[in-house]
Every structure is written in structure tokens, then in C-alpha cells.
Amino acid sequence: MGVIIRQSIKGTIYTYIGAALGFVTQFFIVTKYLDPEVIGLTKVFYEVGTLCAGFALLGIVSSGMRFFPYFKDERTQNHGFLFYYLLIPFIGTLLVSLIYCLCKTPIVGFFSAKSAAFTDFFYLVVPLIFILTFWQAFETYSNINLRIAFPKWVREVLLRILLLVAYLLFAFHYIGLSTLLIALLVAYGMCMLADTMYVSRTTPFSIKHDSSFITKELRNKFLKYSGFLLLSVVTGNIISQLDIFMLSSLKGLYSAGVYTIAFYMANIIDMPSRSISAISTPLAAEALKNGDFHKANQLYQQVSLHQLMASGFIFLLIWVNMDNIYAIIPNGETFAEGRYVVLFLGLSKLISTTLVFGGVLIQFSRYYYWSLFISAFLTIVTIVTNLYFIPRMGISGAAFASLITCVISYSYQQFIVQRKVHGNPFTRNTLILILLLIILWGINLFIPSLTSRSPWLDLSIRTLLIGCSGLLLVYKLNISNEVTKVIGQTLHLTKLFSNRKNI
């Protein structure tokens, strides 16, 4: 777990630098200078590309993680693993792009009624598919080799800077709407190239392949696993992005734009878990390849605890400051409709960060096919709940539908994890942590509101009181040995610095 903590800290530093840049961009540039319709258009543009890229990868992200230990050999440069790893998404990109173009009529029909602006940029999605597919592929290849810091910097920092530049150019009328989407496309392309150059210099990067290494047994295992996984990924991608598509189709780009700002707030919640999961996944693949279920379950418990801890505190600080956040951001009254979007999506994030690693254990075990059984059912649930709740609750209905799907999905997943690989993320410290978060939320109710006088002051007071109290209690209760050690070392260094200053 030590390597996970060290690597995750590096990645998390970049994550929060990116979060700060994203905060400025989304809450002070985008909300001030971009209409909700434009925000919704850029969101739908990106999500359509992301959905198609998820298909184009043909499951190679998880397949690569699972089967890399079979190829791993520095002497032979991993037996040509990279050749096959890149060939599969290349074929997938060609197929998905062709299908996307052939399906223009139904796609345009889906968006034309309420989100007609998207149809004007239909073909711009094609290069976006290529860029997002290989960006994800190279990022994952770097993670497979336990190098997560630079790809994290690219995704969280470099991308935010490039997006900020694009939005500023649009805000001050240097570029128009069509050029804005092209600028966003260029930004994603530069990030893909940055990751490509990095992995070419820091990891085994040879496309010479050793066909003799691919035995019939290994090939059959890979094809069977990837085939099942692809069907699961297809439905999983649809489930995760269906809310924004249906919202834009049923309510229009304006509602999608308001939803996007709320979605961004909720998206901050699971930022730390992205670093932890990225470095933990290859370790889980190695443990399960060796049949070490005990080690895999220990990893599950520690990853789950730390992800819930980080995500739980972020969600708490965001939720207790909702009035302050909407009072601070430009045109906050326009976007305040997304308050309960943050609540429902935030609860979804807490569930997923706590249990998501169980899905990794299933994917890398011989029971991976179980994920397929629920996927079709969840897709139907997502469609039905969105169709029911969006007309009745608007954007909050889309978020509530996502929460329902999340609860059903992860409950089923944990049942399978418990039964098949004996994985249980919950420990005594997990329950203590949940109780602690609830108590801190209760304490917040007794703090007098100063929002009407100064939202910045109220935000500062609440954040300091809740945040410092939480850290102190985590330290005193020793909920996590690793976190307690980090806090203890920080306090020790602070004490030494203070003593030297007094001398």
C-alpha cells in the first residue's frame, strides 16, 4: 500500500492544481461569459465523442490491465504487447467512426428537436473520437507501467490550461462558436500527443511483436474476456452518459448547460480516487493472476477506505457551502437550479468511490462475465428512470435517475464480489468514518449563516471548522494508519519549524 499512497499523493497534487484551474474556469469564466446553451453544446460535443471512444477502445483498457502481467518481460520488451495494445483501438476507431457517420439520420433526429445546434457540428466528432480513444489508450498504458503522475498532470493541469485559453478567446470575441469547438478539439489533441511522447520515453515502447508468444490458449482467453467485456463496456458507457443525452434531448441545451455546472461540482468529489484507482488497478491484476484473493481483498479494503475518506470530506465541504458557492459564482441565480443535482450526483460518487474497486476485482477474476448479466437491465432502468423523472423534476430528475441506477448497480456488484471472490470493503473503520461524516454535517447545522453578509467569509469559516475538526478526529481515532502517519509527520515538521523560529 505504500507505493499506492506515494504515487497517489503525486497524482493528487496535480489533481488539485487542476481542480483549482477548473474552479476558476468553470465558475468565473464559463458561467460569466458563456450562455447555458453554449455550455450545454460543448458538454454534449465532448460526451458524444467520449461515448464513441469508449466503444472504439474495444475493451482494451481493462483487457490490457488484465493481460499485461502475462506479457511482462523487460528483456523482450513485453513480447510485443504494445503492438496488440494499439492495434485493437485502431481497428475500433475505424469501425466506430464509420458506424457513427452511417447513423447520422437517427442521431440528428435525437437531438434536432431541443438541441439542434449540435447537429451543425456532427462531423467534428469524428476526429474527436480518434483523439479521445488514443489519449485514453496511452494514459492507461502509462498506468499499467505504474507511471500515473505525468498523465495525471496532462489530464488535470495541461488540459485545464488549454481549455481556459479557448474559453477566454471565445469570451473576448477573438473566436466564434465553431472555432471554439475546433479549439477544444486541438486542446484534447495536444494532451493525447503529450501522453504519447511521455510513454515513448519512459516505458517499453516497441511495436515489434512476437507472434510465437501468443499461444492458442492465451488468444482464446483474451478474445473471450474482451468479448464479454466489450458488451459490458458498451452498456456501461451508455448508462454513465445517458443523463446528459436525454436531458439535452428532452429539455434542451440550456438545461444541459445548468446541469453541466452542477455536474462539475459533483465531479470534484471523486478526484482523489482517480489517482488511487489508477495505481491500485495493476496491483490487483497481478494479485488475481497469482490467485491471491486475500491480498486482493486487503487492497480492496484499503482503497475503499481512503477513497471514501477523501471523497466524503470533499462532498461534505461542497454541500455545506452550496449557498455560498451559488452566491459567489457569476450568474449564480441562473445555475442555482442545479443544487439538488449536486446532492444526488454527490451521493452517487460516494457509493461509487467506496465500491468501484470491487468491479476491478470482478474484471480481473475468472468471474468477469457476471458484469454482463446486469448491464442490459441497468440500461433499461436508466432509460426508464430518466424518461420518468426528467419531465417531472427537470435536471434534478436526471441526477436522481443516476442515483437510482448507481444504487442498483453497485449493490448487485458487491453481492457478486462477496459471493465469488470473497471481497468485502467494509471494516470497523469504514463505519466509524461514515458516522464521523454524519456528525460533522450535524455540527454544520449549528453554525450561524453569514452568507447574506459575505459568502466568502461564511465559506471560509465553515470550511475551516468542518475541515480541521474532521482531520483532527481522523487523526485521533486512527481511522487510517497511513493518513495518521502523514498527519503526524506534518504536525512534527510544523512543531520543529515553530521551535526553530522561536530560537
N, C-alpha and C positions, 0 to 999 in steps of 0.2 A: 504493500500500500504506500510505502514511502515514495517510490518513483511516481505513483499516481498523484500524490499530494504536490511534489515538486514540479512536475510537468503541468499540473492543473493550475498552480499558482501563476506560472509564467503565462499560460493561456488566459487566465482570468484577468491578469493585469491588462493585457491587450483588449480583453472583452470590455472592461470598464472604461478604458480610454475611448473605445468605440462607442460605448453607451453614452458617454458624455458628449461626444461629437453628434451622435444620433439624437440626443435630447435637444441640443441646440438646433439641429437641422429640422427635426420634426415639429418641435413645439414653438420655435421662434422664427423659423424661415418658412417652412411649409404652411403652417396654419395662418401666417400673416400674409403671404404673397400668393398662395395657390388656392383657387376655389376648390371646394369639396369635390366637384366634378372632375377636376384635373387630378386631384389626389387619387380619386377612385379609378381613373383611367390608367395612371401609372401602376397602381396596385394590380389591377386586372391584367394588364400587359405582362407584368412580371410573373404573376401566378399562373397564367396560361402557359408561359414558357417553362416555368418550374414543373408544372404538371406533365407536360410533354417530355421534358428532360428526364423526369422520374421513370417514364416508360422507356425512353431511349437507352437508359443505363442497363436495361435488361437484367436487373438484379445484381449487377457486378459489384456494387458497394458491399453488400453483405456476403456475396459469394467470394469476393476477393479476400475479405476478412477471414472467412471460414477456411478457405483452402490455401492461403498463403503459407501456414505452417508446414504443409506438405511439400511446398516448393523451396522453402527457405534453405539457402546454402550459399554463403558468401563466395566460396571458391568458384562456383559455376554461375555466379550472378543470378541465383534463384531459378536455374533451369529454364530461363526464358519466360518467367512468369509475366513480365511486363508486356510482352508481345500479345499474349492472350488477353491480358487485362485491358489493353487498349483496343484490340480488335473487336471485342464484343460491343462496347458502346459506339464504336464507329459504324458498325452494321446497324445497330439500334437507331442511331441518329438518322441514317438514310431512310430507314423504314418509317419511322415516326413522322419525319418531315413530309414524306410522300403521302402518308395517310392524312396528315393534317391538311395538306393542300387539297386532297381529293374530297375532304369533308367540309369544304368551305361553306356550302349551302346550309347544312344544319347548324354549323357553328355560328354563322352570321345570323341565322334565324333566331337562335337562342338569345343573342344579345341585342338584336336590332330594335326591339320594342322600347326598352328602357335605357339601353346603353349603346346607342347607335355609333357613338364616337369611336368605340373600339374597332368596329368593322372597317374604318378608314385605314387602320394600321395592321390589317390582318396578316400580310406577308412579312412584316417586320419581325414577326415572331419566329420565323424560320431560322435566321442567324442566331437569334436568342437561344433557341433550342440547342444548337451546336455549342455555343459558348457555355451555357449552364451545365450541359452534360459533361464536357471535359474538365470544366472547373471542379465539379464535384468528384470526378474520377481522380484527378491529380491530388486534390485535397485528401481524399481517402487513402490514396497510395502513400502519401506522406504520413498519415496517421498510422497506417499499417506498420511503417518503419519507426513508430514511436517518436515522430517529429511533428508535434502539433503547434508549436509556438508561432512559427512563421506563417503557416496557413491561417492561424487564428488572427494574426496581425493583418493579413491581407483582407480577410472577410470582415473583421470588426473595425479596423482602423483605415486602411487604404481605401476600401470601398466607401466608407462614410465620407472621407475627404473628397473623393471623386463625385459622389452624389451631391455633396454640399455645393461644390463648384457648379455642377449642372443646374441645380435649383436656383443659385444666385444669378447665373446667366439668364435664366428664364425670368426670374423676379424683376430684374432690371432691364428687361426687354431687349437683351442682346440676341436672344434666340426665340423662336416661336414654339408652338406646341409640338409640331412634327420633329423639329430639330432637338427638342428636349428628349423625346423618346430615343432618337439616334444617339444623343449624348449619354443617356442611361445605358444603351447598348454598348457603347465604347467603354464605359466605366466597367461593366461586367467583363468585357473582353480583356481589358488591361489586367484585371485581377486573375483571370484564367492564365494569361501569359506569365504573370509573376509567379504563380504556383508551379507552372511548368518549368520555368528556369530554375526555381529552387530545388525541386525534386531531381532535376537532371544533374545538379551539382552535389547533392548531399545523400542520395540514395543510389542503390544499384540501378542503373538506367541503360539497359541494353535491350534492344528488341530482337536480338538473335534468339531464336527459340530452339529448344531441344525436343523435337517431336518424339524421340525414343523414350523420353521420360514419361510421356503421357500414356500410361497403361490403360487397357480397356476398362479395368475396374475403376481407376481414378476418373476417367472420362465419363463413365456411366454415373458415378456418384455426383459429379459436377452437374451433368445435364439434368439428372433427376432433382437435385437440390434447387438448381436455378429455375427449372420449370415450375415447380411448386411455388418458389419464392416470387417469381415474376407475377404470377396471378395474385399473390398476396400483396405485393407492392403496388400493383395496378389499383386494386380496391383501396389500399391504404392511402395512396396519393389522392384518390377521388374523395375519400372521407375527409382528409385534412384540409382540402381546398374547396370543398363543395359549398361551404357557407358563403364565401365571398362571391362565388359564381352565381349562386341562387339569389343572393341579396342584390347583386347588380342587375340580374335578370328581372326580379320581381319588384324591386324598389328603385333601381336606377343607380347611376354613378355617384350622385350626391350622397345617398345613404352609404354607399360603399366607401366614400371618402371619409365620412364621420366614423364609420366602423374601423377604418384603417388606422386612424389616430389612436382609438381605444385599443386596438389590436397591438399597436406598438408598445403601449404601456404594459400590457399583459406579457408581451414578448420579452421584456426585460427580466421577467421573473425567472425564467429558466436559463439565463445566460451562463451562470456558473456551471450548470450541469452539462453544458456542451463541451467544456474542457475536460470535465471528469469522465464523461462517457467516451470521449474521443480517445483518451489514453487507456481507459479500462477495457474497452472492447477487444483489442488484440490480446490482452492478457486472458480474458475469458475464453477466447477462441483456442488459445494454447492449452488452458486447463481442461477444457472439454475434449479437445483432441486426445489428451492423455487420460481421459476418463476420471479426472479428479473432481468429482462433484462437490466434495467438502470444500476445497479451495474456491471453487466457483461460487458456492453459497456464501462463504465468508466475504468474497468480493462483492456479491450482491448486497449483503447487509451493510457493508461499509459505504459502498457507493450510494445506496438508497438513503442512508442516514445523512451523509454530507450534502447530497443534493436537496433533500427535504429541508435541511437546516438553512442552506443558502437561499433557496427559493422561498421558503416560508418567511424569512425575515424581510426579504425584498417585497413580497406580496403584502405583508403587514404594513410596511412603511408606505407603500403606494396607497393602500386602501384607506389608512387613517389620514392621509393627506389629499384625498380626492378633491375636496372643496378648494384647497389651496392650489392644486395643480390647475384646475379649470379657471381659477381666478387669476393665475399668473400668465397662462399662455394667451397669445393674441387671439381674438375672436373666440374666447373660451366658451361663451354662451352658445355659440353655434355647435361646438363639439361636445358640450356637456351631456347631450343625449346618450353619449357612449359610456356613461358612468357604470351602468349595470352590465355592459359588455365586459368591462374590466373585471367586475366581480365574477361573472360566470366563467370567463376565459381564465382568470387567475386561479379559480378553484380547479379548473381542468389542468392547469400547469402543475399545481401541487400534486395532483393524483398521478400525472404522467411522470414527473421527475422522481417520484417515490417508487414507481413500479416499472418504469420503462426498461430498466436493465434486465428485468425478467424476460422481456422479449428477446434480448440478446442471448440469454441462456437457451431459450427455445430455438432460436435461429441456428445456433451453433451446435445443438444437440441432434440426436437422431429422431427427435420428435418435432422437427421443424414444420412438418406438414399440418400440424394441428392449427397453425395460424390461418391456414386457408379456409378451414371449415366455418369460421365465424365471419370472415371478411365479406362475403356476399350478403350475409344477414345484416351486418353493420352498415353496408352501403344502402340497403333498403331502409334501415332505421334512420340514417342520416337524411335521406331524401324526404321521407315521410315527416319527420320532426321539423325539418326546415319548411316544408310546404305548409305545415300546420301552424308553427309558431311565428314565422316571419310576417304573414298577413295580420296576425293578432298582436304581436309585440314589437314589430319592426326590427331594428338592428339588435335589440336585446333578445329577440326570439332566435336570431341566428346563433348568438352566443350560447343561449340556453340549450338549443338543439345540440351544439357541440359538447356541452357539459354532459347531457344525457348519453350521447354516444361514447364519450370518454369513460363514464362510469361503467357502462355495459362492457365496453371493450376490455378495460383493464381488470375488471372483476373476473371475466372469463379467462383472460391471460394468466392471472395469478392462480386461478384454480388449476389450470394446466401445469404451470410451473411447480405448484405444490405437489400435484399428483405424480408428475413424470420425472422431474429432476430434483424433487425434494428441496426446492428453493423457497425460503421464507425471509423477506426483507425486514420483518418487524422484530424488534428486540425491546427490551425494557427501556432502553434509552430513546427509542423511537417514540414510545408512548409518552415519556417524560417531555420530550421535545414538543409534541403536539399540544400537551397540556400547557406548557410554558407559552406557546404562541397564543393560545386562547386567553390565558391570564393577562398577557401584555395587551391584547386587544381590549380586554375589560378595563385595564388601567387607563387606556386612552380615552374611554368614555367620561372619565372624571377630570380630564384636563380641559380647562375653560377655553373656548374658541376665541381666537383673535383674528380670524380670517377677514372679517369686515374692516378691521383697522389696518392690518398688514399681513397679507397671506405669506410673505417671505418670513416674517417673524414667527408666525404660527407654525409654519413648516419646519423651521429650524428648531423650535422648542420641542415639537412632537418627535422629530427625528432623533434629536439628541437624547431625550428622556427614554423613548422606547428602545432605540438602538443600543445605548450604553447599558441600560438595565438588562436587555437581552444578552449582550455579550458577557456581562458580569455573572448572570445566572448560569449561562452555558459553561463558564469557567468554574464557578463554584460547585455546580452539580456534576462536573466532569462528564458531560454528555458524550464528548468525543475526545479520546486520548490525543489524537493528532491536533485538534483545534485547541485543546487545553495547553498543549506543549507550545504551539505558536503564540498564543496569548501570553503564556508565562514568559517566554523568551522576549516578547515585545515589552512586557512590563519590566523585566530585568534590565533590558537595554535602556529603557526610559529612566529607570532609577539610577543607573550608572551615569547617564548623561547629566541628570539633575545634580548628582553628587559632585561631578567634575566641575559643573558650572558654579556650584557654591564655593568650591575650593578656589 
